[in-house]
Amino acid sequence: MTGDKLLNILLIVIDALRPDHLGCYGYERETSPEIDALAAQGVRFERVVSESSWTKAAVASLLSGTISESHGVKTISDCLSCGDSYLPTILRNVGYVTGCVQTNPFLTTAAGFAQGFDHYIELFDSAPGVYKPRVQEMIPIVSDWIDYFGGSPFFLYLHLLDTHHPYEPSKMYQQFGSDAQSLYDGEIRCVDHHIRLIRDILVQKGVSEKTLYIVTSDHGEEFEDHGGSFHAKHLYEEVLRVPLIISSPEAIPSGLSVPTQVRSIDILPTILNLVGLPPQPGHHGETLCPLFTSSLSSDRLAVSQIGSEQSTTDPTIAVSDGEYKVIWNMRADSQELYHLAGDPGELHNLINHEPTVARTLLAQGKALIEPFRESQHRYRAKPKAADVDADMLMRLRGLGYLE
Ligand SMILES: [Zn+2]
């Protein structure tokens, strides 16, 4: 918190954005000059692990600071129900105006994601059938919203779908080529340009200096890294790693790069810390602020999950301590172990060579999850599938989630 006014918070989640396709994470193509500039003015986290590799579970964890067993979102029909530990609820309770402009058909009001938001604008509602709303449509909404509410401390969450499959950038953003990765890069370049426009709006309206900018993603994207494409199928690094850039002229050191492994569930406690609010007992993440000043921090244990006994996706858990990572497919009862430091592409399965390492890691992961399994009924989705109607199924199919 600076002065007597709470910092504004602008959270931009760019769906399915791989960090290694951004200039500030070492990409050779110029996909992201504006995001790079934001990183140069703030803190960039080099290794950030999402709680899941599909939108609904990953965003539930990001906005609740908890793992799936706590927020209860494991299948497409599960509803989020995390009450007072949900970020918009916390912020509204202390006086923030809370708004969201979102584009992903998983993050509906019916699924519980609108709780705590004063304004929840779902752009996909405005057109029938399969439809990928574009960042351009957000610009006038953001401008109007800041006009109306920029005078109060605000929390604005923008969820951008442009970088999500199918990759169809407009002609002016097809400069990298016509293969899948080049079109994906074009989508990134388009989003990047509009992030500049969004920042310009905040500058013009005189609120930028008092705003905390957070740019991240819900999960990554696969381009044949393990023989497949898209995401939401497994838990290899290409779908779990997300970018994380935090910038604020008044509250954040500039030009810092943090190599420590951290988790997407750490973002919520970090936001609370940066705006001067106390930590909350229900959250599983921890503030990242100590990493701004210490380079001696240890990697944080990251647990990621996908699937459930009820879903067609095999229930799978990944646990990583930053050096090693174990992946356990519970339905097939098969395990893989990778030495991330020496094999970042996860190509050499060491499970038969170092079973003890895998056992120890899995035990650490289970110790984190098990206590919440018992209280799962508190958050379990009501047996309802109201938000998965024919129209939504069509949208999900169009985005590649369903066969
Ligand atoms: Zn997503």
Boltz pocket constraint, residues with backbone or C-beta under 6 A from the ligand:
constraints:
  - pocket:
      binder: B
      contacts: [[A, 15], [A, 16], [A, 54], [A, 55], [A, 56], [A, 218], [A, 219]]
      max_distance: 6.0
